[in-house]
Amino acid sequence: MSAMIWTVVLLVISNIFMTVAWYGHLKLQSTGISANWPLYAVILFSWGIALLEYCCQVPANRMGFEGNGGPYSLIQLKVMQEVITLVVFVVFSLIAFEGFELKWNHYIAMGLLVGAVWLVFMK
């Protein structure tokens, strides 16, 4: 598989781990699983998941960066990462959090981010 595709795949996987690390503990708390955990335990739990994020994120950026022979500029990697983060967050939130809903302004914000991707990939 090419560096272009591997970069995107690894960014998606890293964002799944990141979203679970950042917001999964809120779901665990609301279900009562971690409601009585001390804050340091929640932080260590999240760090453990975030380690898996970094195991995908760092190789994705290294292989995707044009300075290392990859297909993407630094700004392309960053903006692409932000859109992937948003998509993963929305899917996670719709699945994990009852009552989560998107409003008109959220859709416009997402459209603007997609527009940002289009702009950074313009020649």
FIGUDREN-491439 format. One record per atom (N, C-alpha, C): x, y, z. Coordinates in steps of 0.1 Angstrom, whole numbers. Layout:
X  Y  Z
X  Y  Z
...
This chain:
X  Y  Z
8  -12  0
0  0  0
9  12  0
5  23  -7
13  35  -8
13  43  5
23  51  6
25  60  18
12  69  19
6  73  8
-5  82  8
-17  75  16
-19  62  12
-31  55  18
-27  51  33
-15  46  35
-11  42  48
-12  54  58
-8  65  53
-8  77  62
-23  80  67
-32  80  57
-46  82  61
-51  71  70
-48  59  67
-53  47  75
-48  49  89
-35  51  91
-29  53  104
-35  65  112
-38  76  104
-44  88  111
-58  84  116
-65  77  108
-79  73  113
-78  64  125
-69  54  125
-67  45  137
-63  53  149
-53  62  147
-48  70  158
-59  79  164
-68  84  155
-79  93  160
-89  85  167
-91  72  164
-100  64  171
-95  62  185
-82  59  187
-76  58  200
-77  71  208
-74  82  201
-74  95  207
-88  99  212
-98  96  204
-111  100  209
-116  91  221
-112  79  220
-115  70  232
-108  75  244
-95  78  242
-87  83  254
-93  96  259
-97  105  251
-101  119  255
-116  118  260
-124  110  254
-139  111  258
-144  98  263
-137  87  261
-142  74  265
-144  73  280
-136  80  288
-137  80  302
-150  87  307
-155  96  299
-168  102  302
-179  92  301
-178  84  291
-188  73  289
-187  63  301
-175  59  304
-173  50  315
-178  56  328
-177  69  330
-182  75  342
-197  75  342
-203  78  331
-218  79  330
-224  66  332
-217  55  329
-222  41  331
-219  36  345
-211  43  352
-208  39  366
-196  31  367
-190  27  356
-178  19  356
-166  26  363
-164  39  360
-153  46  366
-157  57  374
-170  57  379
-175  69  386
-167  71  399
-162  61  405
-155  62  418
-140  62  416
-135  61  404
-120  61  402
-115  75  406
-103  75  413
-96  88  415
-92  94  402
-90  107  401
-86  114  389
-73  108  383
-63  105  392
-51  99  386
-53  86  379
-62  78  383
-65  65  377
-71  68  363
-80  77  362
-86  81  349
-76  86  340
-67  94  345
-56  100  337
-47  89  332
-43  80  341
-34  68  336
-41  59  326
-54  57  328
-62  49  319
-62  56  305
-64  69  305
-64  76  292
-51  77  286
-40  78  294
-27  78  289
-23  65  282
-28  54  288
-25  41  282
-31  40  268
-43  45  267
-50  45  254
-43  54  244
-39  66  250
-32  76  241
-18  71  236
-12  62  244
0  56  239
-2  48  226
-13  42  225
-17  35  212
-19  45  201
-25  56  205
-27  67  195
-14  71  189
-4  74  198
9  78  193
16  68  185
14  55  188
20  44  180
15  44  166
4  50  163
-1  52  149
2  66  144
0  76  152
2  90  148
16  93  143
26  89  151
39  93  147
44  86  134
41  73  132
45  67  119
37  73  108
25  77  110
17  83  99
23  96  95
26  104  104
32  117  101
46  116  95
54  106  100
67  104  94
67  99  80
58  90  77
57  84  64
50  93  54
41  101  59
33  110  51
39  123  48
49  128  56
55  141  54
65  141  42
63  151  34
71  152  21
86  154  24
89  159  36
103  160  40
110  147  42
102  136  44
107  122  45
103  114  33
100  121  22
97  113  10
82  110  8
74  115  17
59  112  17
52  122  7
39  120  6
32  128  -4
26  141  2
26  143  15
19  155  21
28  165  27
24  178  25
31  189  32
27  189  46
34  196  54
31  197  69
17  202  71
13  213  64
0  219  65
-11  209  60
-8  201  50
-18  191  45
-20  181  56
-10  176  62
-11  166  73
-19  172  84
-17  184  88
-24  190  99
-39  192  97
-42  197  85
-56  200  82
-64  187  80
-57  177  73
-63  164  71
-66  157  85
-56  159  94
-58  153  107
-70  159  114
-72  172  113
-83  179  120
-97  174  114
-98  172  102
-110  167  96
-113  152  100
-102  144  100
-104  130  105
-108  130  119
-102  139  127
-106  140  141
-120  143  143
-125  153  135
-139  157  136
-148  145  132
-145  138  121
-154  127  117
-154  116  127
-143  112  132
-142  102  142
-149  106  155
-148  119  159
-155  123  171
-170  123  169
-175  127  158
-189  127  156
-195  113  156
-188  104  149
-193  90  149
-192  84  163
-182  86  170
-180  81  184
-192  87  193
-194  100  192
-204  106  200
-218  102  197
-221  100  184
-234  95  180
-236  80  186
-226  72  186
-227  59  191
-227  58  206
-218  66  213
-216  64  227
-225  73  236
-229  84  231
-236  94  240
-250  96  235
-259  91  243
-273  93  241
-277  108  241
-285  112  232
-289  126  231
-279  136  224
-268  130  219
-258  138  211
-265  141  198
-265  154  194
-271  157  181
-263  169  175
-263  169  162
-257  179  155
-267  190  151
-263  202  152
-272  213  148
-267  220  135
-274  229  130
-271  235  117
-257  241  117
-253  248  129
-240  254  129
-229  244  130
-231  232  135
-221  222  135
-219  217  120
-229  216  112
-228  212  98
-220  222  91
-223  235  93
-216  246  86
-201  245  90
-198  244  103
-184  243  108
-177  231  101
-184  220  100
-178  208  93
-175  211  78
-184  218  72
-183  221  58
-171  231  56
-169  240  66
-157  249  65
-144  241  66
-144  231  75
-132  223  77
-129  215  64
-140  210  58
-138  203  45
-132  212  35
-138  224  35
-133  235  26
-118  238  28
-114  238  41
-100  240  44
-91  229  38
-96  217  39
-88  206  32
-87  208  17
-98  212  11
-97  215  -3
-87  226  -6
-88  236  2
-78  247  0
-64  244  1
-60  236  11
-46  232  13
-41  222  3
-50  215  -4
-46  206  -14
-46  212  -28
-50  225  -29
-50  232  -42
-36  235  -46
-33  234  -59
-19  237  -64
-18  251  -66
